[in-house]
Structure formats: structure tokens, C-alpha cells
Amino acid sequence: MVRIKEWRIYGGRIIEIIEPKHQISDLYQMQAMPLNIKVRMTQTRIRGWVEYWGEDNVYISFSGGKDSTVLLDIARKMYPNMKAVYVDTGLEFPEIREFVKTFDNVDIIKPKMNFKQVIEKYGYPFISKETSNVIHSARAWIRKHQPEYEKFLTGEGWKSNASGRLLSYLDSISLECETPGGGCKVQTA
């Protein structure tokens, strides 16, 4: 069963974000299918994207690995002019970069920051999106409530003793959290 999780506007179109419809048992069943069935399923998915977005708006994310090479081959047999995008992060083997350059119609892009710079600025990536979302929510809360927090630390506008300031501050906020993967909502009085 497919459930719509949320709606978003993208490129002037309303698109629906759906929850995953496959279970682990579906994965095992699909893995056991013959190759020709898997290829036809892939072709159907590609055709659906092209019919919805138009051939000029569909790209293949091409890493130069075996999976994306096969996907690019299947897509280009259907749509010979379909573009591909290769992201050169600087972490790829030179042989992969050279392999990617042997293909036509591949846009090679580089991020503005290399991996080391990303780690230095944002920290090492977390394993789960849920953990990342919690940290993102906490940082957003801190940015939003920095002035109130500074008032709490200095005692400005709060009760004069430290415990009174803390109690006043805690009384002035409410926190609601949704799990799993939900964010926290903080409201001040």
C-alpha cells in the first residue's frame, strides 16, 4: 500500500512524496526475478520519468561504477540523447574519472567544497537521517532562541538568582517531539 507522506512544489509542479512501498520480502522476490524482467521494470521506470518530466529534464546520476554504467546503457538505448551527470568529489580513483570521460553527453561537476572542507565545516556525516534531523533541529532551535538564551545566561530580564533564571527559562518554553525521524517543535511563552 502506498501512502502519500507530503506534497511539495518543484519546478512549478506539485509532486507527492510517498512512503516506501516495498518491504524486505519484496526485495528478495525482485532479486530472484530473471534479468530480462528486471531490465523491463527499469525501462518502465525510466519511461515514466521521461513522460512526466520530459527528456530534457531527466538525467542519469553516473558514478562510473557497474550499476550506473548499466543504467546509463539501458536509458540511452531508449533515449540516445539522455544526459548523465558525474560528480567529481576528488575522492574517486583516477581510472574512474578517465572511464567516465569516454562517454558522450556527460556533465562533470565539482562541488564548491572538497570532502575535507565539508568535514571541517559541518562535521563527519552521521549514519542515519534521523540523527542528522535531530541535530539540524537542535541547531535551528539554538539559532532561533540565541537572544533568549543569552538573556538567561546574563540574568537580564530574568530572576536574579541562577536557579530562578533556569526555572523561569524552562517555564517559558515547551517542547514537542515526534518520533521516529520527526523533528522537535519548541515554543516560547
C-alpha positions as CSV (number, residue, x, y, z in Angstrom):
1,M,0.0,0.0,0.0
2,V,1.3,3.4,-0.9
3,R,0.6,6.4,1.4
4,I,1.3,10.0,0.5
5,K,3.7,11.4,3.0
6,E,3.6,15.0,1.9
7,W,3.2,17.3,-1.1
8,R,5.8,19.7,-2.4
9,I,6.1,22.1,-5.3
10,Y,9.0,21.5,-7.6
11,G,9.6,23.3,-10.8
12,G,6.0,24.7,-10.8
13,R,4.6,21.2,-10.4
14,I,3.0,19.6,-7.3
15,I,4.7,16.3,-6.6
16,E,3.9,13.8,-4.0
17,I,6.5,12.3,-1.7
18,I,5.4,8.8,-0.9
19,E,6.5,6.5,1.8
20,P,8.4,3.4,0.7
21,K,6.1,0.8,-0.7
22,H,8.4,-2.2,-0.7
23,Q,9.2,-4.4,2.2
24,I,12.3,-6.6,2.6
25,S,10.3,-9.6,1.3
26,D,9.7,-7.7,-1.9
27,L,13.4,-7.1,-2.3
28,Y,14.1,-10.8,-2.1
29,Q,11.4,-11.5,-4.6
30,M,12.7,-8.9,-7.0
31,Q,16.3,-10.2,-6.7
32,A,15.1,-13.6,-7.7
33,M,13.5,-12.4,-10.9
34,P,15.1,-13.2,-14.3
35,L,17.3,-10.5,-15.8
36,N,15.0,-9.7,-18.7
37,I,12.2,-8.9,-16.2
38,K,14.5,-6.6,-14.2
39,V,15.5,-4.8,-17.4
40,R,11.9,-4.3,-18.4
41,M,11.0,-2.9,-14.9
42,T,13.9,-0.5,-15.2
43,Q,12.8,0.6,-18.7
44,T,9.3,1.2,-17.4
45,R,10.6,3.4,-14.6
46,I,12.8,5.4,-17.0
47,R,9.9,5.8,-19.4
48,G,7.6,7.0,-16.6
49,W,10.2,9.7,-15.5
50,V,10.7,10.9,-19.1
51,E,7.0,11.0,-19.8
52,Y,6.4,13.0,-16.6
53,W,9.4,15.4,-16.6
54,G,10.4,15.4,-20.3
55,E,13.6,14.0,-21.8
56,D,15.5,17.3,-21.3
57,N,14.8,17.2,-17.6
58,V,15.8,13.7,-16.8
59,Y,19.5,12.9,-16.0
60,I,21.3,9.7,-15.0
61,S,23.5,10.1,-12.0
62,F,26.6,8.4,-13.4
63,S,29.3,7.4,-10.9
64,G,31.3,5.2,-13.4
65,G,30.5,2.1,-11.3
66,K,28.9,-1.0,-12.7
67,D,25.4,-0.2,-11.6
68,S,25.2,3.3,-13.0
69,T,27.0,2.2,-16.2
70,V,24.3,-0.5,-16.8
71,L,21.6,2.0,-16.0
72,L,23.1,4.6,-18.5
73,D,23.3,1.9,-21.1
74,I,19.6,0.9,-20.7
75,A,18.5,4.5,-20.6
76,R,20.5,5.5,-23.7
77,K,19.1,2.6,-25.7
78,M,15.7,4.1,-25.1
79,Y,16.7,7.8,-25.2
80,P,20.1,8.2,-27.0
81,N,20.4,11.9,-26.1
82,M,19.7,11.4,-22.3
83,K,22.3,13.4,-20.3
84,A,24.3,12.0,-17.4
85,V,25.9,13.8,-14.5
86,Y,29.1,12.7,-12.9
87,V,30.1,14.4,-9.6
88,D,33.9,14.6,-9.2
89,T,34.3,14.9,-5.4
90,G,38.0,14.3,-5.6
91,L,37.7,11.0,-3.8
92,E,37.3,8.9,-6.9
93,F,40.0,6.8,-8.4
94,P,41.7,8.4,-11.4
95,E,40.8,5.4,-13.5
96,I,37.1,6.0,-12.8
97,R,37.4,9.6,-13.9
98,E,39.1,8.5,-17.1
99,F,36.4,5.9,-17.7
100,V,33.6,8.5,-17.3
101,K,35.3,10.8,-19.8
102,T,34.9,8.1,-22.5
103,F,31.2,8.6,-22.5
104,D,29.4,11.4,-24.5
105,N,26.9,13.8,-23.1
106,V,28.1,13.6,-19.5
107,D,28.2,16.7,-17.4
108,I,31.1,16.6,-15.0
109,I,30.5,18.8,-12.0
110,K,32.6,19.5,-8.9
111,P,31.4,20.6,-5.5
112,K,32.3,24.0,-4.2
113,M,34.0,22.4,-1.2
114,N,36.1,19.3,-1.1
115,F,35.3,16.5,1.3
116,K,37.9,17.7,3.9
117,Q,36.4,21.2,3.9
118,V,32.9,19.7,4.4
119,I,34.1,17.7,7.4
120,E,35.9,20.7,8.9
121,K,32.8,23.0,8.4
122,Y,29.9,20.6,9.2
123,G,31.5,17.6,10.9
124,Y,31.5,13.9,9.8
125,P,28.3,12.6,8.3
126,F,26.1,10.7,10.6
127,I,24.9,7.2,9.9
128,S,21.2,7.9,10.0
129,K,19.0,10.7,8.6
130,E,17.1,10.6,11.9
131,T,20.2,11.5,13.9
132,S,21.0,14.3,11.3
133,N,17.5,15.6,11.6
134,V,17.7,15.8,15.4
135,I,21.0,17.7,15.2
136,H,19.6,20.0,12.5
137,S,16.5,20.8,14.6
138,A,18.7,21.4,17.7
139,R,21.0,23.8,15.8
140,A,18.0,25.6,14.3
141,W,16.5,26.0,17.8
142,I,19.7,27.4,19.1
143,R,19.9,29.9,16.2
144,K,16.3,31.0,16.7
145,H,16.5,31.3,20.5
146,Q,20.0,32.6,21.0
147,P,18.9,36.0,22.3
148,E,16.6,34.4,24.9
149,Y,19.4,32.1,25.9
150,E,21.8,34.9,26.3
151,K,19.3,36.7,28.5
152,F,19.1,33.6,30.6
153,L,22.9,33.4,31.0
154,T,23.3,37.1,31.9
155,G,20.2,37.3,34.1
156,E,19.0,40.3,32.1
157,G,15.2,40.3,32.3
158,W,15.1,37.2,34.4
159,K,15.0,36.5,38.1
160,S,18.3,37.5,39.8
161,N,19.4,34.1,41.2
162,A,20.7,31.3,38.9
163,S,18.1,28.7,39.9
164,G,15.3,31.2,39.4
165,R,16.6,32.1,36.0
166,L,16.8,28.5,35.0
167,L,13.3,27.8,36.2
168,S,11.9,30.9,34.5
169,Y,13.6,29.9,31.3
170,L,12.3,26.3,31.4
171,D,8.8,27.6,32.2
172,S,8.9,29.8,29.2
173,I,9.4,27.0,26.6
174,S,7.5,23.9,25.6
175,L,9.0,21.1,23.6
176,E,7.1,18.6,21.5
177,C,8.9,15.8,19.7
178,E,7.7,13.3,17.1
179,T,9.5,10.0,16.6
180,P,10.9,8.3,14.6
181,G,12.5,10.8,12.2
182,G,10.3,13.7,13.2
183,G,11.6,17.0,14.4
184,C,11.1,18.8,17.7
185,K,8.9,21.9,18.0
186,V,9.9,24.4,20.5
187,Q,7.7,27.3,21.6
188,T,8.5,30.1,23.9
189,A,5.8,31.8,26.1
